[in-house]
């Protein structure tokens, strides 16, 4: 039996408690996360993992630090007033143990992630929170690493057989504001991933029909890899954009990396900052995770939206308790189909705040008139696109 055992789950709790205490003792301290979870499973030998742990512990104990072996396999160590030459030597030795892994070969900074406590304490605290929530929710490591990797371009998405342009994996919809009786103006770029690309691109050659459990894993993988590529896009998405993703993705290590790289290039700006959209069903089913993600996003300066809210849910929705910037209301039906329900919807929208509602699925004639009648001034759909392009006309009677 291998001498290394599965790390104890409480390591994540201990790491978070340690990170919180460290807030008052940052001077001269640093932390390093060895992302063993990101390495290819076939290239991780038990003996190499054991040796990595021994080297990490020796280094940490030499410099008044601690070591945390997380349940996802990652190793986090802290140091105080460490000699940079000695630290570099030790991590060179660790990297040589996994030298055949493409991540170590070509993107070492994504395997050995450094945090200077005096300037990056908040990022380290984020890492501690993320790992704890992933452990509690049963979130695992990335298991779909391809066997070969011939290049690493951060602007591309790594797939099972090669690379894909993020543009090929997403669909964009413009969100408009009803500016006047006969004008609509683009205000946001809504972006969502194309589910069919999981089988066609991300897991090409994999028999998903015989292994249906691979689909959600592949979709999550696609989400996180698209997110990681966004800061590096050669042609950035038109801002402000709103990306629909899962709650788990916003609470992942990949989002932390996205935030770090995005903020290096884009200082906070409320008018142009990205928005992130999560499904209302997930908000209801995973309320604890949603509360964490919402607070985490707020601290980072990002706004959260909720989508797929139907006409029944909107009448009972606690918008203030939800605490999101926008609510995407799915097309409720035509005026004729709604009947007297129009009045109920209009009152619910007034209570929420009409400026917080986006009516989606505006694909039919007179959809904009209904939006206006309900008090909604932000819309999305085929008919709205046609009006903006001048192919249809719209006037409120």
WOZI-V613883 format. One record per pair of residues at least 24 apart in sequence whose ideal C-beta (glycine too) atoms are under 7 Angstrom apart, sorted by the first residue. I is the first residue (numbers start at 1). J is the second residue. If there is no record, write none. Layout:
i->[I	I]
j->[J	J]
This chain:
i->[2	3	3	4	4	4	7	7	7	9	9	11	11	11	11	12	12	12	12	12	13	14	15	15	15	15	16	16	16	18	19	19	19	22	23	26	26	26	27	28	28	29	29	29	29	30	30	30	30	30	30	31	31	31	31	31	32	32	32	32	33	33	33	33	34	34	34	34	34	35	35	35	35	36	36	36	37	37	37	37	37	38	38	38	38	39	39	39	40	40	43	43	43	48	48	51	52	52	55	55	55	59	59	70	71	72	72	72	72	73	102	106	107	123	123	126	127	129	130	130	130	130	133	133	133	137	139	142	144	144	144	154	154	155	155	155	155	156	157	157	157	158	159	159	159	160	160	160	160	160	161	161	164	166	166	166	168	169	169	169	169	169	169	170	170	173	174	175	175	175	176	176	176	176	177	177	178	178	178	178	178	181	181	182	182	184	184	184	186	187	188	188	188	189	189	189	190	190	191	191	191	191	192	193	193	193	195	197	198	220	220	220	223	224	224	224	227	227	227	228	228	228	230	231	231	231	231	239	240	240	240	240	240	241	242	242	242	243	243	243	244	244	245	245	246	247	247	247	247	247	247	250	250	250	251	251	251	259	268	273	273	274	275	275	275	276	276	277	277	277	278	278	279	279	280	280	280	280	280	281	294	311	311	314	314	315	315	317	319	319	319	325	326	326	327	327	327	328	328	329	329	329	329	330	330	331	331	331	331	334	335	342	342	345	346	346	349	349	349	350	368	369	372]
j->[46	46	50	46	49	50	69	70	71	71	135	68	69	70	71	70	71	131	132	135	132	68	68	76	128	131	128	129	132	66	124	125	128	117	121	117	118	121	118	80	81	78	79	80	117	79	82	114	115	116	117	76	78	115	117	124	77	112	113	114	74	76	113	127	74	75	94	111	112	74	110	111	113	73	74	75	72	73	74	141	142	103	110	111	142	98	101	103	101	145	98	100	101	97	98	97	94	97	90	93	94	87	90	131	135	131	134	140	141	141	149	152	152	256	260	256	256	296	251	252	253	256	251	289	292	289	248	221	217	218	221	229	232	229	232	233	234	229	225	226	229	225	201	202	204	202	203	204	205	206	204	205	201	226	229	233	201	193	194	197	201	222	226	194	226	380	385	358	378	380	378	379	384	388	377	378	368	371	372	377	379	395	396	394	395	384	387	388	388	378	240	241	242	237	238	241	242	380	237	241	242	243	244	222	223	226	219	222	222	246	248	249	249	249	252	254	254	255	258	254	257	258	258	258	261	262	265	272	271	272	273	274	275	274	275	277	305	274	276	277	277	307	276	278	282	278	282	286	289	290	293	276	293	297	289	292	293	300	301	301	302	302	303	305	325	302	304	305	307	328	304	306	307	308	306	307	308	309	313	308	323	341	345	345	348	344	348	352	352	353	356	356	356	358	352	356	357	358	360	357	358	359	360	360	361	359	360	361	362	364	370	373	374	374	374	375	374	375	376	375	394	396	396]
